[in-house]
């Protein structure tokens, strides 16, 4: 039971850090290559 409680307290922190870094990476890629996401549609 302790392991489940420990996992439930660690998993949101890890996922928040992961999604935050992923969002930052996507923002920086979009800043360096601004038309990369819309380029195939034109």
N, CA and C atoms as a LAMMPS dump frame, in Angstrom:
ITEM: TIMESTEP
0
ITEM: NUMBER OF ATOMS
126
ITEM: BOX BOUNDS ff ff ff
-5.0000000000000000e+02 5.0000000000000000e+02
-5.0000000000000000e+02 5.0000000000000000e+02
-5.0000000000000000e+02 5.0000000000000000e+02
ITEM: ATOMS id mol type element x y z
1 1 1 N 0.825 -1.204 0
2 1 2 C 0 0 0
3 1 3 C 0.866 1.263 0
4 2 1 N 2.005 1.198 0.687
5 2 2 C 2.907 2.343 0.688
6 2 3 C 3.444 2.628 -0.713
7 3 1 N 3.727 1.553 -1.464
8 3 2 C 4.261 1.749 -2.813
9 3 3 C 3.247 2.432 -3.716
10 4 1 N 1.967 2.074 -3.561
11 4 2 C 0.926 2.702 -4.383
12 4 3 C 0.804 4.179 -4.041
13 5 1 N 0.844 4.507 -2.754
14 5 2 C 0.758 5.913 -2.349
15 5 3 C 1.98 6.691 -2.817
16 6 1 N 3.147 6.053 -2.76
17 6 2 C 4.361 6.718 -3.233
18 6 3 C 4.287 6.954 -4.739
19 7 1 N 3.781 5.958 -5.487
20 7 2 C 3.644 6.117 -6.931
21 7 3 C 2.657 7.227 -7.268
22 8 1 N 1.543 7.274 -6.535
23 8 2 C 0.534 8.293 -6.813
24 8 3 C 1.019 9.693 -6.466
25 9 1 N 2.016 9.8 -5.599
26 9 2 C 2.555 11.118 -5.29
27 9 3 C 3.698 11.499 -6.227
28 10 1 N 4.362 10.508 -6.827
29 10 2 C 5.499 10.797 -7.706
30 10 3 C 5.052 10.979 -9.152
31 11 1 N 4.053 10.218 -9.584
32 11 2 C 3.646 10.236 -10.991
33 11 3 C 3.175 11.614 -11.472
34 12 1 N 2.37 12.376 -10.722
35 12 2 C 1.977 13.704 -11.22
36 12 3 C 3.157 14.655 -11.361
37 13 1 N 4.139 14.536 -10.47
38 13 2 C 5.307 15.414 -10.554
39 13 3 C 6.112 15.094 -11.805
40 14 1 N 6.339 13.805 -12.057
41 14 2 C 7.1 13.394 -13.237
42 14 3 C 6.369 13.793 -14.515
43 15 1 N 5.049 13.572 -14.555
44 15 2 C 4.3 13.908 -15.768
45 15 3 C 4.242 15.415 -15.98
46 16 1 N 4.154 16.197 -14.903
47 16 2 C 4.157 17.651 -15.053
48 16 3 C 5.487 18.134 -15.61
49 17 1 N 6.59 17.597 -15.083
50 17 2 C 7.902 17.976 -15.604
51 17 3 C 8.067 17.547 -17.058
52 18 1 N 7.585 16.339 -17.395
53 18 2 C 7.722 15.835 -18.756
54 18 3 C 6.927 16.684 -19.746
55 19 1 N 5.632 16.951 -19.411
56 19 2 C 4.816 17.731 -20.331
57 19 3 C 5.268 19.185 -20.396
58 20 1 N 5.782 19.703 -19.299
59 20 2 C 6.306 21.065 -19.323
60 20 3 C 7.525 21.188 -20.212
61 21 1 N 8.441 20.223 -20.099
62 21 2 C 9.631 20.268 -20.95
63 21 3 C 9.277 20.007 -22.408
64 22 1 N 8.305 19.132 -22.645
65 22 2 C 7.882 18.876 -24.018
66 22 3 C 7.239 20.115 -24.638
67 23 1 N 6.416 20.814 -23.86
68 23 2 C 5.802 22.047 -24.361
69 23 3 C 6.859 23.106 -24.63
70 24 1 N 7.837 23.225 -23.746
71 24 2 C 8.913 24.183 -23.97
72 24 3 C 9.725 23.853 -25.206
73 25 1 N 9.975 22.572 -25.425
74 25 2 C 10.716 22.154 -26.613
75 25 3 C 9.938 22.475 -27.884
76 26 1 N 8.632 22.197 -27.874
77 26 2 C 7.82 22.513 -29.048
78 26 3 C 7.757 24.013 -29.296
79 27 1 N 7.699 24.811 -28.235
80 27 2 C 7.671 26.264 -28.39
81 27 3 C 8.982 26.759 -28.992
82 28 1 N 10.098 26.222 -28.52
83 28 2 C 11.388 26.655 -29.052
84 28 3 C 11.569 26.22 -30.502
85 29 1 N 11.137 25.009 -30.854
86 29 2 C 11.214 24.567 -32.252
87 29 3 C 10.353 25.466 -33.129
88 30 1 N 9.151 25.811 -32.636
89 30 2 C 8.264 26.665 -33.408
90 30 3 C 8.81 28.084 -33.495
91 31 1 N 9.617 28.5 -32.513
92 31 2 C 10.221 29.832 -32.57
93 31 3 C 11.368 29.855 -33.578
94 32 1 N 12.139 28.762 -33.649
95 32 2 C 13.276 28.719 -34.564
96 32 3 C 12.833 28.455 -36.002
97 33 1 N 11.831 27.581 -36.175
98 33 2 C 11.304 27.254 -37.497
99 33 3 C 9.809 27.569 -37.49
100 34 1 N 9.425 28.83 -37.695
101 34 2 C 8.039 29.235 -37.42
102 34 3 C 7.004 28.594 -38.33
103 35 1 N 7.358 28.22 -39.553
104 35 2 C 6.359 27.691 -40.473
105 35 3 C 6.432 26.178 -40.603
106 36 1 N 7.125 25.513 -39.699
107 36 2 C 7.313 24.069 -39.832
108 36 3 C 6 23.311 -39.654
109 37 1 N 5.096 23.841 -38.81
110 37 2 C 3.851 23.12 -38.568
111 37 3 C 2.84 23.335 -39.689
112 38 1 N 2.877 24.512 -40.326
113 38 2 C 1.895 24.802 -41.369
114 38 3 C 2.485 24.663 -42.772
115 39 1 N 3.761 24.351 -42.893
116 39 2 C 4.418 24.287 -44.2
117 39 3 C 3.827 23.231 -45.129
118 40 1 N 3.501 22.003 -44.66
119 40 2 C 3.004 20.996 -45.614
120 40 3 C 1.641 21.332 -46.205
121 41 1 N 0.912 22.27 -45.617
122 41 2 C -0.435 22.559 -46.105
123 41 3 C -0.45 23.612 -47.203
124 42 1 N 0.718 24.215 -47.51
125 42 2 C 0.738 25.263 -48.534
126 42 3 C 1.497 24.805 -49.762
